[in-house]
């Protein structure tokens, strides 16, 4: 009896890493919120089930279908970002959500994916040897419009992810080093001006990152409590549901932005290695898929998605252990959140579709 085609066309290490991370999400969203009347663990089951459907659907439709609709997706998310600034819901000082009945949609999560699709489609049709400077200028305009709207919310964490995606895609496209060096020099020169554009709480977060003890009960509180939670887990952790810092809610937002604190406190350093190992398997599998394709658009798309997810993991875990300023960004496939879970599922489904269509070109 022959195996179904979809079994042959599935890169199982990639899928196994996703399944492992989703299982961890269910365990630790429950740990972080089982005492909360909001019942986030029940909602997370719904979001994960929907994400699995979305993952399968996007991989079946294929990345070329999404690339063909990239301008449409771009316009939709740009309109959604404008709507957020006009009438979006404000939470914790940030205006980032559109309220749809009992659900809240965060357009900036989908804007990252729309940008990757549009850039991959745009640059994939333009060889690097033809009008490099003009094409670069046009690509920057594509990015700067939604990026400006995202930073206006304000959402510095997503802005950092967008920049990482853009740099990665331009590098894979073949942009010469002198453009990157010029951008770096310009950014350094503009740093004093950019500092004046930051909100007061964003400045505090950066200053507290440099010296957490300067405001231990204010802006530095979350950073200090987060490091205490992770550090108190030791090598093997305190045990599932046995964390004190997180179970007693000393760490704010520990079911979303700071879920790594729950993991680190309860499963310790050894458990954290399991989590990092799953992300390593996910990223290395994605890298192998991207390296195997001969389609430039697929390579740009996959590289941008990989940069997006890697940057989110790096920033999220980094801010939990005090290596990055607190920016408010989810841990992909693990943190609670519908918008993050669904956008990540689509992105991963597109990478799997690159593997399935690898022999077409």
C-alpha angles and dihedrals in degrees: 000000000000120000117246115266093243090059091055093045096052122096098218100195087058093049092044091056091051092049092049093051092048090051089052089049092056092048098048101036084056091048091049098046113021089108092048118099088219088074093213092172090064092049090048090058088057093048093048092049090050091045090055090054091047091048092053093044095050092046090049094048090050134223094270090063090054093045089054090056095041097112090050092051090047093054092046094053092043089055091046091051090051090050090051091057091048102042109355125138116261120219127171091353096307126106101210110125140082112209113224105179108288092350130079120208121204107205094191089069090059092039090068091057094043090052093050090050094047095046093047091050094044099046094037090066093050119070113221092238093062118080095326096177095048093047091048091052091051091048091052090053089052090055101038097060098061091031091058091049091049093050089048092062081050108248109150094167094058089044089058090050092050091052091050090051093049094049092048094049092047090049092050089047088059103252110174121253094244090069092053091047090049091050091050093051091047092050091050091050092047095047095099090051093046089052090060090055094059120100116249093251090051090053089049091052092053093046091047089050088059092044114013092180093063091083108012096165097039130032092354096051098091094044092051095045091046093055091046090053095049094041094048090059090073118185102321101021132232094281135265112309089002101099113123102195093051101032090052089047098240088140113065120223092012093155092057124019096012102039089121087069090061091049095046094047097047101036100025129203093322092054091046088058088057090053093046089046091057091050090048090052090048094049096042091049091049090048091053091050092050093046092053096057123090094196110104093207091052091048092051092045094048093045092051092050091047091051090048094053096040092051092050092051092046095049096042096050091037093057091046092058097036099257095111134036116261107264105157106249130150129241105244116251091355110062121079113258137108100216093049093045095049097044090048091049092053091048093051091045089056091053090051089050089055088058092048093050096040094112096053095081 
